[in-house]
Amino acid sequence: MLKRLDKEEYFYGHKGCGGCGGSLAVRLALKVLGKDTFVVLPAGCMSAVGFVYPQLCFGVNALISPFASTAAMLSGIRAAAKSLNIENCNVVGFAGDGGTADIGLQALSGAIDRGDKIIYICYDNEAYMNTGVQQSSLTPYGARTTTTPPGEHIHGSINSKKNMFEIVAAHHIKYAATASIGNIPDYIKKVEKAKNTNGTSYIHIAAPCPTGWGIDSSETVAIAREAIECGLWYLAEYEDGKYKLNKDVKEFTSIGIYLKKQGRFKHLTEEDIQEIEKQRDNQIKFIKERYI
């Protein structure tokens, strides 16, 4: 599968941090989608590192949208392409967790309802990393951010992650999937599916941020893979009204070991870890009852 990827680079020379999961998600997706692609990015890490005057790091047409308007601009580009009789092109947006689950949710919901032929990819690094690691609605329970500092009584974030995959699927979208930098072949396959879907597609990819997570820049892929193995991230698809689990982990690895490798979770107590395990078990039970 990797050998089939385009040899050209369409996202290169960016100013991202070493080991940036988001930049890897963008680079790989564009190698699947190819040169006939229009890209929209809201304010966030990828627009900050990809549009550094006078250097533009995209080898395809790309523009920055208002923070809340990624999906709306994708719809506008698709309509413009249709009016100009540009048929064989891809229209894709890349937005972070804050720009998707918080600020951009309304526009995304509208685009799905219209059924526009667009691809929306959320690179989820679990906080507002571009502005200094603040909590988003996709920040996991217990995580330290600058707005959820651990203290004597409250140990980091007290919220649990919003389930964007389920929210998007509830719109009866044509195609939706979760993915991870920890399983690149699976991600590539899902981008190819989205490319060939006649309607709106959504991919939610786990994209660790070494800076915000407190890990070494060489550990991005490994820590993403470990999240799958310990059950804190799952790979799934929604298609034709049905949910499908892509990888059924039979025996989970230690959540505690996974968490303690990250600076953002160093403060957690054993009771905190047990609470996270409980949340995982409830989610996995829910998934296995509904997914094929």
C-alpha positions as semicolon CSV with decimal commas, in nm:
position;residue;x (nm);y (nm);z (nm)
1;M;0,000;0,000;0,000
2;L;0,276;0,245;0,089
3;K;0,446;0,175;-0,243
4;R;0,135;0,304;-0,422
5;L;0,169;0,650;-0,270
6;D;0,249;0,945;-0,494
7;K;0,625;1,010;-0,500
8;E;0,564;1,385;-0,508
9;E;0,555;1,586;-0,187
10;Y;0,261;1,825;-0,147
11;F;0,336;1,939;0,207
12;Y;0,702;1,996;0,275
13;G;0,939;2,246;0,436
14;H;0,690;2,335;0,710
15;K;0,791;2,487;1,043
16;G;0,619;2,231;1,264
17;C;0,772;2,092;1,581
18;G;0,980;1,777;1,554
19;G;0,760;1,466;1,552
20;C;0,439;1,660;1,479
21;G;0,155;1,410;1,428
22;G;-0,065;1,665;1,253
23;S;0,191;1,739;0,983
24;L;0,231;1,367;0,916
25;A;-0,147;1,331;0,879
26;V;-0,154;1,617;0,624
27;R;0,147;1,493;0,430
28;L;0,015;1,137;0,394
29;A;-0,338;1,242;0,300
30;L;-0,215;1,472;0,024
31;K;0,004;1,196;-0,118
32;V;-0,316;0,989;-0,151
33;L;-0,526;1,273;-0,293
34;G;-0,263;1,404;-0,536
35;K;-0,201;1,729;-0,717
36;D;-0,560;1,798;-0,824
37;T;-0,657;1,894;-0,471
38;F;-0,785;2,210;-0,302
39;V;-0,702;2,245;0,069
40;V;-0,865;2,456;0,341
41;L;-0,716;2,502;0,687
42;P;-0,850;2,716;0,972
43;A;-0,635;2,890;1,233
44;G;-0,433;2,618;1,398
45;C;-0,102;2,436;1,393
46;M;-0,106;2,340;1,026
47;S;-0,192;2,687;0,901
48;A;0,064;2,840;1,137
49;V;0,347;2,617;1,018
50;G;0,241;2,590;0,653
51;F;0,196;2,955;0,560
52;V;0,515;3,128;0,674
53;Y;0,579;3,423;0,443
54;P;0,745;3,413;0,198
55;Q;0,747;3,032;0,207
56;L;0,431;2,835;0,124
57;C;0,466;2,472;0,223
58;F;0,180;2,334;0,013
59;G;0,238;2,198;-0,335
60;V;-0,134;2,224;-0,410
61;N;-0,384;2,510;-0,388
62;A;-0,434;2,588;-0,019
63;L;-0,589;2,871;0,180
64;I;-0,664;2,965;0,540
65;S;-1,026;2,996;0,646
66;P;-1,184;3,179;0,941
67;F;-1,162;2,956;1,246
68;A;-1,528;2,852;1,240
69;S;-1,566;2,817;0,864
70;T;-1,353;2,527;0,739
71;A;-1,644;2,315;0,617
72;A;-1,832;2,616;0,479
73;M;-1,533;2,714;0,266
74;L;-1,496;2,354;0,150
75;S;-1,857;2,367;0,033
76;G;-1,789;2,695;-0,147
77;I;-1,487;2,555;-0,326
78;R;-1,682;2,249;-0,436
79;A;-1,960;2,473;-0,571
80;A;-1,704;2,690;-0,753
81;A;-1,536;2,386;-0,906
82;K;-1,873;2,264;-1,031
83;S;-1,954;2,602;-1,189
84;L;-1,618;2,597;-1,368
85;N;-1,668;2,237;-1,483
86;I;-1,371;2,117;-1,278
87;E;-1,481;1,761;-1,209
88;N;-1,175;1,551;-1,124
89;C;-1,056;1,730;-0,813
90;N;-1,052;1,671;-0,440
91;V;-1,162;1,927;-0,181
92;V;-1,021;1,859;0,165
93;G;-1,002;2,040;0,496
94;F;-0,756;1,979;0,778
95;A;-0,855;2,114;1,120
96;G;-0,745;2,045;1,474
97;D;-0,962;1,923;1,759
98;G;-1,055;2,274;1,873
99;G;-1,128;2,391;1,520
100;T;-1,349;2,086;1,469
101;A;-1,522;1,978;1,788
102;D;-1,558;2,328;1,932
103;I;-1,535;2,622;1,693
104;G;-1,605;2,452;1,360
105;L;-1,882;2,211;1,456
106;Q;-2,174;2,415;1,321
107;A;-2,026;2,456;0,971
108;L;-1,929;2,087;0,962
109;S;-2,282;1,985;1,058
110;G;-2,427;2,198;0,779
111;A;-2,190;2,059;0,517
112;I;-2,281;1,701;0,612
113;D;-2,652;1,782;0,593
114;R;-2,605;1,921;0,241
115;G;-2,410;1,613;0,135
116;D;-2,136;1,816;-0,031
117;K;-1,859;1,607;-0,189
118;I;-1,584;1,716;0,046
119;I;-1,338;1,547;0,281
120;Y;-1,294;1,678;0,635
121;I;-0,996;1,549;0,833
122;C;-0,961;1,632;1,201
123;Y;-0,607;1,589;1,331
124;D;-0,673;1,538;1,700
125;N;-0,384;1,632;1,929
126;E;-0,622;1,672;2,222
127;A;-0,575;2,043;2,302
128;Y;-0,533;2,387;2,148
129;M;-0,163;2,331;2,084
130;N;-0,101;2,626;1,851
131;T;-0,189;2,881;2,118
132;G;-0,012;2,722;2,412
133;V;-0,179;2,392;2,508
134;Q;-0,524;2,493;2,633
135;Q;-0,809;2,248;2,694
136;S;-1,049;2,162;2,411
137;S;-1,358;1,943;2,426
138;L;-1,134;1,660;2,299
139;T;-0,885;1,687;2,585
140;P;-0,898;1,356;2,774
141;Y;-0,980;1,315;3,140
142;G;-0,685;1,388;3,369
143;A;-0,468;1,565;3,112
144;R;-0,264;1,865;3,217
145;T;-0,305;2,174;3,001
146;T;-0,240;2,539;3,077
147;T;-0,611;2,583;3,153
148;T;-0,644;2,254;3,344
149;P;-0,335;2,250;3,568
150;P;-0,319;1,965;3,820
151;G;-0,365;2,066;4,180
152;E;-0,431;1,913;4,518
153;H;-0,802;1,859;4,458
154;I;-0,846;1,855;4,079
155;H;-0,596;1,643;3,884
156;G;-0,602;1,801;3,540
157;S;-0,900;1,798;3,303
158;I;-1,224;1,679;3,461
159;N;-1,400;1,638;3,125
160;S;-1,407;1,333;2,899
161;K;-1,351;1,350;2,523
162;K;-1,645;1,444;2,305
163;N;-1,714;1,154;2,067
164;M;-1,686;1,332;1,732
165;F;-1,704;1,007;1,535
166;E;-2,045;0,922;1,682
167;I;-2,166;1,283;1,645
168;V;-2,074;1,290;1,277
169;A;-2,223;0,945;1,215
170;A;-2,549;1,062;1,375
171;H;-2,584;1,298;1,075
172;H;-2,612;0,989;0,849
173;I;-2,294;1,095;0,672
174;K;-2,186;0,900;0,365
175;Y;-1,855;0,791;0,517
176;A;-1,681;0,848;0,850
177;A;-1,382;0,684;1,015
178;T;-1,140;0,702;1,301
179;A;-0,772;0,659;1,222
180;S;-0,434;0,698;1,386
181;I;-0,078;0,789;1,306
182;G;-0,009;0,464;1,490
183;N;-0,154;0,266;1,197
184;I;-0,056;0,442;0,876
185;P;-0,177;0,173;0,627
186;D;-0,522;0,190;0,784
187;Y;-0,523;0,571;0,753
188;I;-0,419;0,560;0,388
189;K;-0,694;0,311;0,309
190;K;-0,952;0,538;0,472
191;V;-0,835;0,848;0,286
192;E;-0,868;0,649;-0,038
193;K;-1,223;0,553;0,061
194;A;-1,308;0,915;0,136
195;K;-1,164;1,020;-0,199
196;N;-1,399;0,781;-0,378
197;T;-1,710;0,865;-0,174
198;N;-1,982;1,056;-0,354
199;G;-2,076;1,283;-0,066
200;T;-1,931;1,415;0,257
201;S;-1,652;1,219;0,427
202;Y;-1,503;1,268;0,772
203;I;-1,184;1,116;0,915
204;H;-1,083;1,167;1,277
205;I;-0,715;1,086;1,319
206;A;-0,519;1,061;1,643
207;A;-0,215;1,286;1,592
208;P;0,008;1,312;1,902
209;C;0,182;1,642;1,976
210;P;0,522;1,585;2,140
211;T;0,528;1,943;2,273
212;G;0,186;1,932;2,436
213;W;0,195;1,567;2,539
214;G;0,541;1,577;2,694
215;I;0,699;1,302;2,487
216;D;1,015;1,284;2,277
217;S;0,981;1,383;1,911
218;S;1,081;1,029;1,810
219;E;0,788;0,871;1,996
220;T;0,491;1,006;1,798
221;V;0,405;0,690;1,605
222;A;0,485;0,458;1,895
223;I;0,268;0,642;2,147
224;A;-0,020;0,658;1,898
225;R;0,007;0,284;1,843
226;E;0,015;0,224;2,218
227;A;-0,309;0,421;2,260
228;I;-0,478;0,167;2,032
229;E;-0,323;-0,128;2,213
230;C;-0,438;-0,010;2,556
231;G;-0,789;0,070;2,433
232;L;-0,788;0,447;2,463
233;W;-0,823;0,485;2,086
234;Y;-1,013;0,264;1,846
235;L;-1,019;0,224;1,468
236;A;-1,366;0,216;1,315
237;E;-1,580;0,315;1,016
238;Y;-1,937;0,426;0,956
239;E;-2,069;0,343;0,611
240;D;-2,413;0,261;0,470
241;G;-2,566;0,328;0,808
242;K;-2,350;0,069;0,985
243;Y;-2,061;0,087;1,229
244;K;-1,761;-0,138;1,180
245;L;-1,472;-0,198;1,419
246;N;-1,150;-0,231;1,216
247;K;-0,928;-0,369;1,490
248;D;-1,057;-0,576;1,780
249;V;-0,788;-0,579;2,049
250;K;-0,830;-0,902;2,245
251;E;-0,607;-0,814;2,539
252;F;-0,525;-0,456;2,632
253;T;-0,183;-0,339;2,741
254;S;-0,141;-0,131;3,055
255;I;-0,313;0,207;3,055
256;G;-0,091;0,317;3,343
257;I;0,230;0,255;3,149
258;Y;0,090;0,443;2,846
259;L;-0,014;0,743;3,055
260;K;0,301;0,770;3,262
261;K;0,516;0,796;2,949
262;Q;0,361;1,138;2,886
263;G;0,442;1,454;3,077
264;R;0,079;1,566;3,068
265;F;-0,022;1,264;3,280
266;K;0,275;1,238;3,520
267;H;0,068;1,374;3,809
268;L;-0,206;1,108;3,794
269;T;-0,274;0,896;4,101
270;E;-0,361;0,528;4,093
271;E;-0,724;0,625;4,156
272;D;-0,715;0,855;3,850
273;I;-0,581;0,573;3,634
274;Q;-0,852;0,339;3,760
275;E;-1,114;0,598;3,662
276;I;-0,966;0,618;3,311
277;E;-0,972;0,238;3,287
278;K;-1,338;0,242;3,391
279;Q;-1,420;0,497;3,120
280;R;-1,235;0,283;2,864
281;D;-1,420;-0,031;2,964
282;N;-1,757;0,143;2,936
283;Q;-1,672;0,275;2,592
284;I;-1,547;-0,061;2,465
285;K;-1,862;-0,231;2,595
286;F;-2,076;0,027;2,412
287;I;-1,877;-0,022;2,089
288;K;-1,896;-0,400;2,093
289;E;-2,272;-0,389;2,143
290;R;-2,324;-0,174;1,833
291;Y;-2,035;-0,230;1,590
292;I;-1,993;-0,526;1,358
